[in-house]
Amino acid sequence: MAKVREDAPFDKICYIGCGVTTGIGAVINTAKVEIGAKAVVFGLGGIGLNVIQGLRLSKSDAQRIETILRNGEA
């Protein structure tokens, strides 16, 4: 639980509280991406974009990051 300012926009704090922590946490804690790994990210929504951020921020220094989008997703 975290204290949030009264005037903080709810749609922004939800994104940070969910998408950022889930995406980066998936890379660092769940997948445990190794140094020099190649990664595939399915979808570029809030979580997918933050998986990419996690790959760049982590010590993995991923050699290659591929993204796969569903038909019509951009």
N, C-alpha and C positions, 0 to 999 in steps of 0.2 A: 504494500500500500504506500502511496506517495501523496503528499499534500500538494494540491494544485491551486494556483491563484484563481480567485473568483472570476476574473475577466479573461481567463485563458480560453481560446476557442476550442470547443469540445471536439470538433472534427479533426483538428490538428493534434491534440494530445492523445486521442485514441490511436491515430496512425503511429505516432512515436512509441506509445506504450505497447502496441501489438506488432506492427510490421517491422519496425527496426529491430526490436529485441528478438523476435522470432527468426528473422532472416540472418542476422549476424550470429545469433546463438546456434542456429542450425549448422553453420559452417564451423564454428569454433568448438562447440560442445557435443554436437550429435555426429556430424560427419567426420570430424577430426581430420580435416583435409591436410595431407602431407605436403612437404616442401616439393615444389616443382610439379604438382599434380595438374591434371587437366580436368576441367569441370564442365558439366552441362546443367543449365538452369532452365526449368520448364516454366514459362510464363514470366512476364515482366510487370506484374502488379506490385503492390506494396511490399510483399514478402520477397518476390523474385529479385526486385531491384536491390533490396537490402542483402540478399544472398551475395550478389555481385560486390556490394560494398564490403561485406564480410570477407570475401575472398581477397580483396585488395588490401584490407586493413590487417588481416591475419598474417602470421609469419609464413604462410604457405607459399606466397609469391607464385600463385598459379601461373603456369606457362601459357595456358590457353583456356579461355572461357567461351563456351558456345551457348547460345540461347535458342530455345525452341518455343515458337508461338503457335497457338491454336489458330485455325482458319478464321480470319477476320479480326484477330487480336492485333493491336498495334500500340 
